[in-house]
Amino acid sequence: MAGPKKKIYKSYDIKLIPDSTKIKAKGIYNFEDLYIELYYWFTHFGYIWKEVEYRQIAFGGGAYRIEPIWIAEKNLDDYTKVQIKIVLGGDISDIDVNLDSGTKVKRQKCTLEFKIGLKLIRNVNQFEASPLSDIMRKLYEGLNRERLKKQESDMFSEGMKLITEMKAFLLYYPH
């Protein structure tokens, strides 16, 4: 006969920026510059960034739709990490653009929609070994309440910086 089932916590998430937060843009962009901008932003702030999915759907006349999903994570400590998820939906056509210098370059005419979400992930696996895991987790969070609240505040601010940077890039750096 099995004993009573123990309540096991794996991790729990605190959503700081909902996944439905959107940035929409329409214009002519250099998509390579967008990737570079995101890479440098995530590197500067200490994130490990990867593209977890990429879909491309071809339409007639050279137009296509891309749907990449990017996940960036950063460990704040042994208990907390932050995760940013960016889902991009973009209808794109490759075009030739004449720069001010007279050079003709390839660019992308795009209608883009970014969905950005940010969450803190609390790892409670370290408390599983104890029969009092739920009490220990609550005690730990109570004793570290100020630090955990500061992490939430700092990561929300960092997420808003990313959104601001992306908006600035889309507004100020067309082709």
Phi and psi in degrees as GROMACS dihedral restraints (atoms count N, CA, C in turn):
[ dihedral_restraints ]
;  ai    aj    ak    al  type     phi  dphi    fc
    3     4     5     6     1   -80.2    20    10
    4     5     6     7     1   147.7    20    10
    6     7     8     9     1   -76.7    20    10
    7     8     9    10     1  -177.7    20    10
    9    10    11    12     1   -64.0    20    10
   10    11    12    13     1   145.3    20    10
   12    13    14    15     1   -74.5    20    10
   13    14    15    16     1   132.8    20    10
   15    16    17    18     1   -87.6    20    10
   16    17    18    19     1   137.2    20    10
   18    19    20    21     1   -76.3    20    10
   19    20    21    22     1   118.3    20    10
   21    22    23    24     1  -112.3    20    10
   22    23    24    25     1   128.9    20    10
   24    25    26    27     1  -103.2    20    10
   25    26    27    28     1   129.5    20    10
   27    28    29    30     1   -93.3    20    10
   28    29    30    31     1   -56.3    20    10
   30    31    32    33     1  -165.3    20    10
   31    32    33    34     1   163.9    20    10
   33    34    35    36     1  -141.6    20    10
   34    35    36    37     1   152.5    20    10
   36    37    38    39     1  -109.2    20    10
   37    38    39    40     1   145.8    20    10
   39    40    41    42     1  -120.6    20    10
   40    41    42    43     1   109.2    20    10
   42    43    44    45     1   -78.1    20    10
   43    44    45    46     1   120.2    20    10
   45    46    47    48     1   -98.6    20    10
   46    47    48    49     1   -36.1    20    10
   48    49    50    51     1  -128.4    20    10
   49    50    51    52     1   118.4    20    10
   51    52    53    54     1   -61.1    20    10
   52    53    54    55     1   147.4    20    10
   54    55    56    57     1   -59.5    20    10
   55    56    57    58     1   -17.7    20    10
   57    58    59    60     1   -88.1    20    10
   58    59    60    61     1     3.6    20    10
   60    61    62    63     1   -66.5    20    10
   61    62    63    64     1   125.4    20    10
   63    64    65    66     1  -119.1    20    10
   64    65    66    67     1   148.1    20    10
   66    67    68    69     1  -126.0    20    10
   67    68    69    70     1   126.4    20    10
   69    70    71    72     1  -117.1    20    10
   70    71    72    73     1   142.2    20    10
   72    73    74    75     1  -150.3    20    10
   73    74    75    76     1   150.1    20    10
   75    76    77    78     1  -139.0    20    10
   76    77    78    79     1   127.2    20    10
   78    79    80    81     1   170.9    20    10
   79    80    81    82     1  -164.0    20    10
   81    82    83    84     1  -112.3    20    10
   82    83    84    85     1   121.8    20    10
   84    85    86    87     1  -132.5    20    10
   85    86    87    88     1   162.4    20    10
   87    88    89    90     1   -99.8    20    10
   88    89    90    91     1   104.9    20    10
   90    91    92    93     1   -63.2    20    10
   91    92    93    94     1   -31.4    20    10
   93    94    95    96     1   -61.1    20    10
   94    95    96    97     1   -40.2    20    10
   96    97    98    99     1   -64.2    20    10
   97    98    99   100     1   -35.1    20    10
   99   100   101   102     1   -63.8    20    10
  100   101   102   103     1   -46.0    20    10
  102   103   104   105     1   -60.3    20    10
  103   104   105   106     1   -44.2    20    10
  105   106   107   108     1   -63.1    20    10
  106   107   108   109     1   -43.3    20    10
  108   109   110   111     1   -59.4    20    10
  109   110   111   112     1   -46.3    20    10
  111   112   113   114     1   -64.2    20    10
  112   113   114   115     1   -43.3    20    10
  114   115   116   117     1   -58.6    20    10
  115   116   117   118     1   -48.4    20    10
  117   118   119   120     1   -66.0    20    10
  118   119   120   121     1   -37.5    20    10
  120   121   122   123     1   -63.5    20    10
  121   122   123   124     1   -50.1    20    10
  123   124   125   126     1   -64.2    20    10
  124   125   126   127     1   -39.2    20    10
  126   127   128   129     1   -64.2    20    10
  127   128   129   130     1   -45.0    20    10
  129   130   131   132     1   -59.6    20    10
  130   131   132   133     1   -39.0    20    10
  132   133   134   135     1   -91.7    20    10
  133   134   135   136     1     6.9    20    10
  135   136   137   138     1    82.1    20    10
  136   137   138   139     1    24.9    20    10
  138   139   140   141     1   -92.5    20    10
  139   140   141   142     1   152.7    20    10
  141   142   143   144     1  -100.0    20    10
  142   143   144   145     1   121.4    20    10
  144   145   146   147     1  -118.2    20    10
  145   146   147   148     1   137.6    20    10
  147   148   149   150     1  -148.8    20    10
  148   149   150   151     1   153.7    20    10
  150   151   152   153     1   -93.9    20    10
  151   152   153   154     1   114.5    20    10
  153   154   155   156     1   -92.3    20    10
  154   155   156   157     1   -17.8    20    10
  156   157   158   159     1  -154.8    20    10
  157   158   159   160     1   145.1    20    10
  159   160   161   162     1  -146.9    20    10
  160   161   162   163     1   122.7    20    10
  162   163   164   165     1  -124.1    20    10
  163   164   165   166     1   141.3    20    10
  165   166   167   168     1  -133.2    20    10
  166   167   168   169     1   127.3    20    10
  168   169   170   171     1  -117.1    20    10
  169   170   171   172     1   121.3    20    10
  171   172   173   174     1   -87.1    20    10
  172   173   174   175     1   137.2    20    10
  174   175   176   177     1  -110.4    20    10
  175   176   177   178     1   174.8    20    10
  177   178   179   180     1   -70.8    20    10
  178   179   180   181     1   155.2    20    10
  180   181   182   183     1    75.1    20    10
  181   182   183   184     1    21.4    20    10
  183   184   185   186     1    84.5    20    10
  184   185   186   187     1    -1.7    20    10
  186   187   188   189     1   -82.5    20    10
  187   188   189   190     1   154.0    20    10
  189   190   191   192     1  -154.5    20    10
  190   191   192   193     1   165.5    20    10
  192   193   194   195     1  -120.0    20    10
  193   194   195   196     1   134.5    20    10
  195   196   197   198     1  -114.4    20    10
  196   197   198   199     1   148.6    20    10
  198   199   200   201     1  -142.5    20    10
  199   200   201   202     1    73.7    20    10
  201   202   203   204     1   -85.1    20    10
  202   203   204   205     1   154.7    20    10
  204   205   206   207     1  -126.1    20    10
  205   206   207   208     1   124.5    20    10
  207   208   209   210     1  -113.6    20    10
  208   209   210   211     1   137.6    20    10
  210   211   212   213     1  -123.9    20    10
  211   212   213   214     1   131.0    20    10
  213   214   215   216     1  -124.9    20    10
  214   215   216   217     1   134.7    20    10
  216   217   218   219     1  -132.7    20    10
  217   218   219   220     1   149.3    20    10
  219   220   221   222     1  -144.7    20    10
  220   221   222   223     1   129.0    20    10
  222   223   224   225     1   -78.8    20    10
  223   224   225   226     1   127.3    20    10
  225   226   227   228     1   -90.6    20    10
  226   227   228   229     1   -35.1    20    10
  228   229   230   231     1  -165.3    20    10
  229   230   231   232     1  -169.8    20    10
  231   232   233   234     1   -68.6    20    10
  232   233   234   235     1   -17.5    20    10
  234   235   236   237     1  -102.8    20    10
  235   236   237   238     1   -29.1    20    10
  237   238   239   240     1  -130.1    20    10
  238   239   240   241     1   138.1    20    10
  240   241   242   243     1  -135.1    20    10
  241   242   243   244     1   159.5    20    10
  243   244   245   246     1  -113.3    20    10
  244   245   246   247     1   143.1    20    10
  246   247   248   249     1  -131.5    20    10
  247   248   249   250     1   130.8    20    10
  249   250   251   252     1  -114.7    20    10
  250   251   252   253     1   131.7    20    10
  252   253   254   255     1  -120.0    20    10
  253   254   255   256     1   128.2    20    10
  255   256   257   258     1  -121.9    20    10
  256   257   258   259     1   122.8    20    10
  258   259   260   261     1  -113.4    20    10
  259   260   261   262     1   123.8    20    10
  261   262   263   264     1  -112.3    20    10
  262   263   264   265     1   133.0    20    10
  264   265   266   267     1  -120.1    20    10
  265   266   267   268     1   121.6    20    10
  267   268   269   270     1  -141.0    20    10
  268   269   270   271     1   129.4    20    10
  270   271   272   273     1   -95.4    20    10
  271   272   273   274     1   122.9    20    10
  273   274   275   276     1  -132.5    20    10
  274   275   276   277     1   144.1    20    10
  276   277   278   279     1  -132.2    20    10
  277   278   279   280     1   131.7    20    10
  279   280   281   282     1   -78.3    20    10
  280   281   282   283     1   134.2    20    10
  282   283   284   285     1  -137.5    20    10
  283   284   285   286     1   164.2    20    10
  285   286   287   288     1   -98.0    20    10
  286   287   288   289     1   136.3    20    10
  288   289   290   291     1  -126.9    20    10
  289   290   291   292     1   137.3    20    10
  291   292   293   294     1   -91.9    20    10
  292   293   294   295     1   120.5    20    10
  294   295   296   297     1   -79.8    20    10
  295   296   297   298     1   168.6    20    10
  297   298   299   300     1   -58.0    20    10
  298   299   300   301     1   -29.7    20    10
  300   301   302   303     1   -76.8    20    10
  301   302   303   304     1    -4.6    20    10
  303   304   305   306     1    90.7    20    10
  304   305   306   307     1    -1.5    20    10
  306   307   308   309     1   -78.5    20    10
  307   308   309   310     1   137.3    20    10
  309   310   311   312     1   -96.7    20    10
  310   311   312   313     1   127.1    20    10
  312   313   314   315     1  -131.1    20    10
  313   314   315   316     1   158.5    20    10
  315   316   317   318     1   -85.9    20    10
  316   317   318   319     1   133.3    20    10
  318   319   320   321     1  -137.5    20    10
  319   320   321   322     1   177.7    20    10
  321   322   323   324     1  -120.6    20    10
  322   323   324   325     1   124.3    20    10
  324   325   326   327     1   -87.1    20    10
  325   326   327   328     1   121.0    20    10
  327   328   329   330     1  -132.5    20    10
  328   329   330   331     1   149.2    20    10
  330   331   332   333     1  -118.3    20    10
  331   332   333   334     1   112.5    20    10
  333   334   335   336     1  -115.1    20    10
  334   335   336   337     1   145.1    20    10
  336   337   338   339     1  -137.9    20    10
  337   338   339   340     1   112.2    20    10
  339   340   341   342     1   -96.6    20    10
  340   341   342   343     1   135.6    20    10
  342   343   344   345     1  -114.6    20    10
  343   344   345   346     1   123.5    20    10
  345   346   347   348     1  -122.2    20    10
  346   347   348   349     1   133.9    20    10
  348   349   350   351     1  -135.4    20    10
  349   350   351   352     1   148.5    20    10
  351   352   353   354     1  -136.0    20    10
  352   353   354   355     1   133.2    20    10
  354   355   356   357     1  -143.3    20    10
  355   356   357   358     1   152.0    20    10
  357   358   359   360     1   -94.7    20    10
  358   359   360   361     1   138.4    20    10
  360   361   362   363     1  -117.0    20    10
  361   362   363   364     1   119.1    20    10
  363   364   365   366     1   -96.4    20    10
  364   365   366   367     1   123.5    20    10
  366   367   368   369     1   -91.6    20    10
  367   368   369   370     1   109.8    20    10
  369   370   371   372     1  -103.6    20    10
  370   371   372   373     1    10.7    20    10
  372   373   374   375     1   -59.6    20    10
  373   374   375   376     1   -30.2    20    10
  375   376   377   378     1   -64.9    20    10
  376   377   378   379     1   -16.5    20    10
  378   379   380   381     1   -97.4    20    10
  379   380   381   382     1    -4.4    20    10
  381   382   383   384     1   -66.3    20    10
  382   383   384   385     1   -28.5    20    10
  384   385   386   387     1   -67.6    20    10
  385   386   387   388     1   -20.8    20    10
  387   388   389   390     1   -92.6    20    10
  388   389   390   391     1   140.9    20    10
  390   391   392   393     1   -67.9    20    10
  391   392   393   394     1   -16.4    20    10
  393   394   395   396     1  -104.8    20    10
  394   395   396   397     1    36.7    20    10
  396   397   398   399     1   -57.3    20    10
  397   398   399   400     1   -41.4    20    10
  399   400   401   402     1   -65.6    20    10
  400   401   402   403     1   -42.3    20    10
  402   403   404   405     1   -66.8    20    10
  403   404   405   406     1   -41.4    20    10
  405   406   407   408     1   -65.9    20    10
  406   407   408   409     1   -39.3    20    10
  408   409   410   411     1   -62.5    20    10
  409   410   411   412     1   -46.4    20    10
  411   412   413   414     1   -64.4    20    10
  412   413   414   415     1   -39.4    20    10
  414   415   416   417     1   -64.2    20    10
  415   416   417   418     1   -45.5    20    10
  417   418   419   420     1   -58.6    20    10
  418   419   420   421     1   -47.0    20    10
  420   421   422   423     1   -67.7    20    10
  421   422   423   424     1   -33.8    20    10
  423   424   425   426     1   -66.9    20    10
  424   425   426   427     1   -42.9    20    10
  426   427   428   429     1   -70.3    20    10
  427   428   429   430     1   -26.7    20    10
  429   430   431   432     1  -110.2    20    10
  430   431   432   433     1    22.2    20    10
  432   433   434   435     1   -54.4    20    10
  433   434   435   436     1   -47.0    20    10
  435   436   437   438     1   -63.5    20    10
  436   437   438   439     1   -44.0    20    10
  438   439   440   441     1   -64.4    20    10
  439   440   441   442     1   -42.5    20    10
  441   442   443   444     1   -66.2    20    10
  442   443   444   445     1   -38.8    20    10
  444   445   446   447     1   -65.3    20    10
  445   446   447   448     1   -39.3    20    10
  447   448   449   450     1   -64.6    20    10
  448   449   450   451     1   -39.9    20    10
  450   451   452   453     1   -59.8    20    10
  451   452   453   454     1   -44.7    20    10
  453   454   455   456     1   -59.1    20    10
  454   455   456   457     1   -47.0    20    10
  456   457   458   459     1   -63.6    20    10
  457   458   459   460     1   -46.4    20    10
  459   460   461   462     1   -63.8    20    10
  460   461   462   463     1   -40.7    20    10
  462   463   464   465     1   -73.9    20    10
  463   464   465   466     1   -33.3    20    10
  465   466   467   468     1   -61.9    20    10
  466   467   468   469     1   -45.2    20    10
  468   469   470   471     1   -61.3    20    10
  469   470   471   472     1   -41.2    20    10
  471   472   473   474     1   -64.9    20    10
  472   473   474   475     1   -40.5    20    10
  474   475   476   477     1   -63.0    20    10
  475   476   477   478     1   -39.6    20    10
  477   478   479   480     1   -67.9    20    10
  478   479   480   481     1   -32.4    20    10
  480   481   482   483     1   -62.9    20    10
  481   482   483   484     1   -41.7    20    10
  483   484   485   486     1   -61.3    20    10
  484   485   486   487     1   -46.5    20    10
  486   487   488   489     1   -60.9    20    10
  487   488   489   490     1   -42.7    20    10
  489   490   491   492     1   -63.4    20    10
  490   491   492   493     1   -43.5    20    10
  492   493   494   495     1   -62.6    20    10
  493   494   495   496     1   -41.9    20    10
  495   496   497   498     1   -65.7    20    10
  496   497   498   499     1   -42.3    20    10
  498   499   500   501     1   -61.8    20    10
  499   500   501   502     1   -43.3    20    10
  501   502   503   504     1   -62.3    20    10
  502   503   504   505     1   -43.7    20    10
  504   505   506   507     1   -60.1    20    10
  505   506   507   508     1   -47.3    20    10
  507   508   509   510     1   -68.5    20    10
  508   509   510   511     1   -28.2    20    10
  510   511   512   513     1   -85.3    20    10
  511   512   513   514     1   -42.4    20    10
  513   514   515   516     1  -100.3    20    10
  514   515   516   517     1   -13.6    20    10
  516   517   518   519     1  -120.5    20    10
  517   518   519   520     1    43.8    20    10
  519   520   521   522     1   -67.9    20    10
  520   521   522   523     1   148.5    20    10
